[in-house]
Amino acid sequence: DQSSGKSSVLEFISGIPFPRGAGLVTKCATQLTMKKSSTWKAWAQIDSSTVQHAIESREEVADIISKLTEDLCKESDFSDSSIVITIEAPDVP
């Protein structure tokens, strides 16, 4: 079964919300890098791009992942590119 809860496991471990929905939601790899810092700072990018998308809050992460997934998978069901999320915050594991 493809929908075996991989994103749910990542969400549980990291405390970062991942997209949820019916059917196929995860269509490309997501790399999540977390680093302890005194302030919140986060961004997302596609691995092959230098363009960074600022993430203002923990709650915004799932929306950013969904948007980038949609951009990557416009012409096919899956993408070979990865979404790279970097979060620096005082409360990361």
C-alpha positions as CSV (number, residue, x, y, z in Angstrom):
1,D,0.0,0.0,0.0
2,Q,1.5,3.3,-1.1
3,S,-0.4,5.3,1.5
4,S,1.3,3.8,4.5
5,G,1.8,6.9,6.6
6,K,5.3,8.0,5.8
7,S,4.4,11.7,6.0
8,S,2.6,11.0,9.3
9,V,5.8,9.5,10.7
10,L,7.9,12.5,9.6
11,E,5.3,14.8,11.1
12,F,5.3,12.9,14.4
13,I,9.1,13.0,14.7
14,S,9.6,16.6,13.6
15,G,6.5,18.3,14.9
16,I,6.1,19.9,11.4
17,P,2.8,19.5,9.6
18,F,2.9,17.8,6.3
19,P,0.1,17.9,3.6
20,R,-2.8,15.6,4.1
21,G,-5.6,14.6,1.7
22,A,-7.4,11.8,0.0
23,G,-5.5,9.8,-2.7
24,L,-2.0,10.4,-3.6
25,V,-0.5,13.4,-1.8
26,T,3.2,12.8,-1.8
27,K,4.4,13.1,-5.4
28,C,8.1,14.0,-4.8
29,A,10.7,13.6,-2.2
30,T,10.9,16.1,0.7
31,Q,14.1,16.8,2.6
32,L,13.6,18.3,6.0
33,T,16.7,19.8,7.7
34,M,16.2,21.1,11.2
35,K,18.7,23.1,13.3
36,K,18.5,24.6,16.8
37,S,18.6,28.4,16.8
38,S,17.5,31.1,19.1
39,T,14.9,32.5,16.6
40,W,12.5,31.0,14.0
41,K,13.8,31.1,10.4
42,A,12.6,28.8,7.7
43,W,12.6,28.5,3.9
44,A,11.8,26.0,1.2
45,Q,13.2,25.5,-2.3
46,I,13.3,23.0,-5.1
47,D,16.6,21.1,-5.0
48,S,17.5,22.3,-8.5
49,S,16.7,26.0,-7.8
50,T,18.3,28.9,-6.1
51,V,14.9,30.5,-5.4
52,Q,14.0,30.3,-1.7
53,H,10.4,30.7,-0.4
54,A,10.3,32.2,3.0
55,I,8.2,30.3,5.6
56,E,6.7,32.5,8.3
57,S,5.4,29.8,10.7
58,R,5.3,26.1,11.4
59,E,1.7,26.0,10.3
60,E,2.7,27.3,6.8
61,V,5.0,24.4,6.0
62,A,2.3,22.0,4.7
63,D,0.9,24.8,2.4
64,I,4.4,25.5,1.0
65,I,5.0,21.8,0.4
66,S,1.6,21.5,-1.4
67,K,2.3,24.5,-3.6
68,L,5.8,23.4,-4.6
69,T,4.5,19.8,-5.3
70,E,1.8,21.3,-7.6
71,D,4.5,23.3,-9.4
72,L,6.8,20.3,-9.8
73,C,4.1,17.9,-10.9
74,K,2.1,20.0,-13.5
75,E,3.1,17.7,-16.3
76,S,3.3,14.3,-14.6
77,D,2.1,12.5,-11.5
78,F,5.6,12.4,-9.9
79,S,8.8,14.5,-10.0
80,D,12.4,13.5,-9.7
81,S,13.1,16.8,-8.0
82,S,13.0,17.2,-4.3
83,I,11.5,19.9,-2.1
84,V,14.1,21.0,0.5
85,I,12.7,22.5,3.7
86,T,15.2,24.1,6.1
87,I,14.0,25.2,9.6
88,E,16.0,26.9,12.3
89,A,14.2,27.3,15.6
90,P,14.6,26.9,19.3
91,D,12.1,24.1,19.6
92,V,13.2,21.7,16.9
93,P,14.3,18.1,17.9
